[in-house]
């Protein structure tokens, strides 16, 4: 597998489409940071980092749904920068997702953060994905 972030987003997207409550994803430091951002911004219900029997770490993500309409909190997950075509944004060209209602997850020199946090810290970086 060449693009683990794309695999992560696809697993979450497929779990939402199948109305699963929990999805398991192989862990990496970048995926852990993306998961923390999704939790902090209210897109997922909870998460847990675990080690399985083969000593590989996994992330268990509890997906968030509306109690009445059963719609997911995550409407769309779009991968922007890929290994074949990296996409970077400076502070002045920071993308807006749904006119500020969604978030863009940016990998900067100061760590993984949302587009709004990157603007306040005055750093640019690689645009990983859009979440709305």
Backbone bond lengths (Angstrom), bond angles and torsions (degrees), N, CA, C in turn:
res aa  C-N    CA-C-N  psi(-1)  N-CA   C-N-CA  omega(-1)  CA-C   N-CA-C  phi
1 X - - - 1.446 - - 1.527 108.51 -
2 X 1.301 116.12 132.80 1.457 118.73 -176.50 1.524 113.00 -99.59
3 X 1.317 118.08 -29.13 1.459 120.13 -175.95 1.523 110.16 -122.43
4 X 1.313 115.74 93.92 1.466 120.19 -175.90 1.532 112.32 -72.07
5 X 1.335 117.97 -29.27 1.466 120.79 178.78 1.526 109.95 -68.99
6 X 1.316 116.69 -40.41 1.458 120.82 176.92 1.522 110.78 -63.65
7 X 1.344 116.94 -38.77 1.460 121.61 176.75 1.530 110.24 -63.39
8 X 1.327 117.12 -42.84 1.472 122.65 177.75 1.531 110.69 -58.33
9 X 1.339 116.40 -49.99 1.459 120.89 -178.62 1.525 111.38 -64.44
10 X 1.330 117.02 -38.44 1.459 121.05 179.36 1.515 111.69 -66.77
11 X 1.333 117.73 -39.96 1.464 120.45 177.27 1.522 111.38 -62.62
12 X 1.323 117.21 -42.52 1.463 120.65 178.57 1.534 110.13 -66.58
13 X 1.332 117.05 -44.15 1.460 122.43 179.01 1.529 111.39 -59.98
14 X 1.342 117.32 -44.18 1.464 121.80 179.42 1.526 111.36 -66.93
15 X 1.334 117.31 -38.59 1.461 120.76 178.56 1.527 110.72 -65.24
16 X 1.321 117.29 -37.59 1.463 120.97 177.36 1.524 109.66 -66.63
17 X 1.319 116.80 -42.67 1.463 120.65 178.98 1.515 112.62 -63.05
18 X 1.338 117.31 -32.89 1.467 122.18 179.36 1.523 112.33 -91.47
19 X 1.361 117.28 4.53 1.469 123.60 179.05 1.528 113.37 59.21
20 X 1.331 116.97 34.89 1.461 120.18 175.98 1.525 109.94 -74.44
21 X 1.311 115.89 153.25 1.462 121.17 177.53 1.526 111.22 -87.40
22 X 1.343 116.89 -36.55 1.462 122.15 -175.34 1.524 108.50 -130.65
23 X 1.321 116.05 141.49 1.462 121.63 174.85 1.527 107.99 -129.54
24 X 1.337 116.26 139.22 1.464 122.18 177.68 1.517 109.28 -106.23
25 X 1.334 115.19 134.85 1.460 121.94 -177.42 1.521 108.24 -133.56
26 X 1.343 118.77 137.84 1.470 119.57 172.96 1.530 110.03 -59.99
27 X 1.313 116.47 138.75 1.465 120.81 -172.01 1.522 112.81 -92.00
28 X 1.315 114.42 149.91 1.459 124.17 166.68 1.528 105.71 -149.62
29 X 1.297 117.37 167.90 1.466 119.86 -177.90 1.525 111.49 -63.39
30 X 1.338 117.70 -39.68 1.456 121.42 179.87 1.527 110.83 -66.30
31 X 1.330 116.87 -41.28 1.471 120.66 178.40 1.525 110.91 -65.98
32 X 1.319 117.32 -35.75 1.464 120.86 177.29 1.527 110.68 -63.37
33 X 1.320 116.69 -42.08 1.462 120.80 179.49 1.530 111.21 -66.74
34 X 1.323 117.53 -40.09 1.465 121.11 177.63 1.527 109.74 -63.84
35 X 1.331 116.44 -41.36 1.467 120.97 179.21 1.522 110.78 -63.59
36 X 1.334 117.66 -41.08 1.471 120.92 178.40 1.530 110.68 -62.45
37 X 1.332 117.05 -39.86 1.468 120.52 178.70 1.523 110.40 -65.41
38 X 1.340 116.96 -44.25 1.464 120.09 178.75 1.524 111.43 -60.83
39 X 1.334 117.21 -36.78 1.468 121.27 177.69 1.524 110.89 -69.93
40 X 1.335 117.15 -45.89 1.462 120.95 -178.36 1.524 112.20 -62.27
41 X 1.327 117.16 -34.28 1.464 121.49 -178.66 1.521 112.92 -88.81
42 X 1.344 117.87 -0.10 1.456 121.13 173.19 1.515 115.61 85.28
43 X 1.315 118.09 18.70 1.470 120.58 -180.00 1.524 112.54 -86.74
44 X 1.334 117.73 -23.16 1.465 120.92 176.87 1.525 108.56 -126.49
45 X 1.324 115.25 157.42 1.462 120.77 -175.76 1.529 111.62 -77.97
46 X 1.342 116.57 -46.79 1.457 121.27 -178.30 1.517 108.87 -163.17
47 X 1.329 116.50 169.64 1.457 121.61 176.79 1.519 108.64 -150.88
48 X 1.345 114.49 158.88 1.460 119.98 179.38 1.524 108.22 -148.26
49 X 1.323 116.13 134.72 1.466 121.65 175.60 1.516 107.94 -96.15
50 X 1.340 117.27 125.21 1.462 121.37 -177.20 1.516 110.77 -131.87
51 X 1.326 114.88 160.30 1.461 122.86 171.27 1.525 107.39 -107.44
52 X 1.351 117.91 132.17 1.463 118.79 177.26 1.523 109.97 -93.61
53 X 1.338 116.90 -174.81 1.463 120.98 -173.14 1.532 113.18 -66.26
54 X 1.320 117.98 -22.31 1.471 120.88 179.24 1.526 111.67 -92.20
55 X 1.324 116.85 14.76 1.463 123.39 178.25 1.530 112.58 64.34
56 X 1.331 116.18 28.70 1.459 121.39 174.40 1.518 107.59 -105.70
57 X 1.308 116.74 139.15 1.459 118.68 -178.56 1.527 110.08 -88.59
58 X 1.330 114.69 143.73 1.455 121.79 178.19 1.519 108.84 -130.14
59 X 1.319 115.72 159.69 1.458 122.20 175.56 1.521 106.86 -113.69
60 X 1.335 116.25 124.56 1.458 121.02 173.70 1.520 107.04 -100.90
61 X 1.325 116.28 120.72 1.458 122.00 -176.45 1.524 108.84 -113.60
62 X 1.332 116.80 123.00 1.465 122.24 174.42 1.524 107.54 -90.36
63 X 1.317 116.42 116.19 1.457 121.43 -176.65 1.529 110.66 -78.49
64 X 1.328 115.43 152.85 1.460 121.44 -174.66 1.528 109.41 -108.88
65 X 1.335 115.41 128.58 1.460 121.92 178.25 1.525 109.71 -126.44
66 X 1.340 116.59 152.83 1.461 121.52 175.54 1.529 107.98 -70.20
67 X 1.351 118.70 134.43 1.466 120.06 -174.25 1.536 114.34 -64.66
68 X 1.321 118.37 -31.13 1.462 120.70 -177.03 1.527 111.95 -94.32
69 X 1.329 116.39 -53.34 1.469 119.75 -174.50 1.524 113.10 -84.48
70 X 1.333 117.95 -13.19 1.466 123.75 -179.40 1.525 112.95 61.67
71 X 1.327 117.71 23.77 1.465 121.45 175.23 1.521 109.24 -86.07
72 X 1.323 115.40 144.98 1.459 120.82 -178.84 1.517 110.77 -73.87
73 X 1.322 116.21 150.85 1.458 121.20 174.97 1.531 110.09 -69.42
74 X 1.320 116.84 -27.67 1.464 121.77 177.58 1.521 108.01 -93.33
75 X 1.334 116.60 113.59 1.462 120.98 178.21 1.523 110.61 -83.94
76 X 1.331 116.06 -42.75 1.467 119.15 179.88 1.523 110.18 -149.70
77 X 1.329 115.22 145.92 1.461 124.21 174.41 1.525 106.01 -126.71
78 X 1.312 117.11 114.67 1.460 120.76 -177.31 1.516 110.37 -120.78
79 X 1.317 117.05 124.23 1.466 122.41 175.75 1.520 107.68 -78.62
80 X 1.306 117.83 127.55 1.461 121.72 -177.66 1.526 110.71 -102.71
81 X 1.309 117.19 -59.54 1.458 121.50 -178.68 1.527 108.90 -90.64
82 X 1.311 116.71 128.99 1.463 120.83 179.00 1.525 108.80 -120.80
83 X 1.333 117.83 166.17 1.468 118.61 -179.62 1.536 113.45 -60.03
84 X 1.324 117.19 -29.08 1.463 120.07 -180.00 1.508 113.56 -83.31
85 X 1.314 117.12 -23.32 1.459 121.57 -177.59 1.522 109.30 -145.07
86 X 1.313 115.75 90.71 1.466 120.99 179.94 1.521 109.38 -72.89
87 X 1.331 116.12 141.34 1.455 121.89 179.12 1.522 108.47 -122.30
88 X 1.320 115.99 121.76 1.456 121.77 -178.42 1.520 109.86 -115.59
89 X 1.331 115.96 152.76 1.459 121.21 177.52 1.519 108.90 -138.03
90 X 1.316 115.47 134.63 1.454 120.96 174.09 1.516 109.44 -86.92
91 X 1.313 116.04 -179.07 1.463 120.36 -179.18 1.525 110.37 -63.92
92 X 1.314 117.03 -40.09 1.473 120.07 -177.75 1.530 112.21 -75.73
93 X 1.328 118.09 -23.62 1.467 120.89 -178.09 1.521 112.26 -108.86
94 X 1.334 117.10 25.64 1.461 121.38 -179.20 1.530 109.52 -63.90
95 X 1.333 118.09 130.90 1.470 119.98 -176.44 1.526 112.02 -73.83
96 X 1.344 115.50 150.69 1.461 122.35 173.15 1.521 106.87 -110.99
97 X 1.316 116.84 129.45 1.455 121.82 -179.99 1.521 108.20 -102.15
98 X 1.320 117.13 122.89 1.473 123.46 -177.93 1.528 111.55 50.64
99 X 1.316 116.24 45.12 1.468 122.59 -179.89 1.522 113.37 55.49
100 X 1.335 116.75 35.31 1.447 121.47 177.16 1.519 114.59 97.27
101 X 1.342 118.51 -3.43 1.463 120.72 179.10 1.526 111.83 -82.47
102 X 1.326 117.94 -26.80 1.456 121.92 175.74 1.513 109.79 -102.18
103 X 1.345 115.49 -177.44 1.461 119.32 178.45 1.522 109.86 -126.94
104 X 1.306 115.30 152.17 1.453 122.39 169.73 1.523 106.17 -110.36
105 X 1.322 117.52 131.92 1.457 121.41 178.67 1.520 107.89 -95.81
106 X 1.331 115.69 122.94 1.462 122.90 -173.01 1.523 109.24 -117.17
107 X 1.334 116.38 135.41 1.460 121.74 172.90 1.528 107.73 -97.09
108 X 1.328 116.89 110.85 1.456 121.40 -176.44 1.527 110.18 -113.87
109 X 1.311 115.57 178.54 1.459 120.31 176.56 1.525 111.44 -70.95
110 X 1.330 117.01 -17.12 1.463 121.71 178.20 1.519 112.17 -100.70
111 X 1.325 117.16 13.51 1.457 121.60 178.13 1.515 112.15 112.76
112 X 1.323 115.51 -179.24 1.463 121.95 179.59 1.517 108.17 -85.69
113 X 1.352 116.87 129.93 1.459 121.47 -178.07 1.518 110.28 -153.08
114 X 1.325 115.50 173.50 1.458 120.07 177.85 1.528 109.59 -81.62
115 X 1.326 115.49 169.79 1.456 120.15 -179.53 1.526 112.06 -64.55
116 X 1.322 117.01 -35.78 1.480 119.96 179.95 1.522 111.27 -68.30
117 X 1.342 116.69 -41.26 1.463 120.38 177.96 1.529 110.92 -65.14
118 X 1.334 116.64 -38.42 1.458 120.37 179.46 1.528 110.69 -65.24
119 X 1.325 116.69 -36.77 1.469 119.84 178.10 1.525 110.93 -66.66
120 X 1.344 116.90 -41.89 1.460 118.98 -178.70 1.528 111.43 -69.17
121 X 1.344 117.30 -31.90 1.462 120.48 178.14 1.525 112.34 -87.86
122 X 1.339 116.56 -1.30 1.465 123.11 175.82 1.532 112.19 59.92
123 X 1.338 116.42 46.44 1.462 121.31 176.11 1.526 109.27 -130.33
124 X 1.305 115.75 150.92 1.457 122.32 174.17 1.511 108.99 -112.79
125 X 1.319 116.07 179.06 1.459 118.65 179.36 1.512 111.88 175.20
126 X 1.326 114.62 -163.71 1.464 121.47 -178.37 1.522 109.44 -83.43
127 X 1.325 116.67 128.41 1.464 121.88 178.46 1.516 108.28 -81.83
128 X 1.337 117.38 108.29 1.458 121.02 -176.99 1.518 112.08 -78.78
129 X 1.350 117.33 -53.31 1.461 119.31 -176.93 1.523 111.01 -159.55
130 X 1.333 113.54 164.31 1.466 121.83 173.59 1.526 107.57 -109.31
131 X 1.334 116.11 137.55 1.467 121.57 176.57 1.514 107.68 -126.23
132 X 1.317 115.95 129.53 1.470 119.76 176.00 1.504 109.75 -145.16
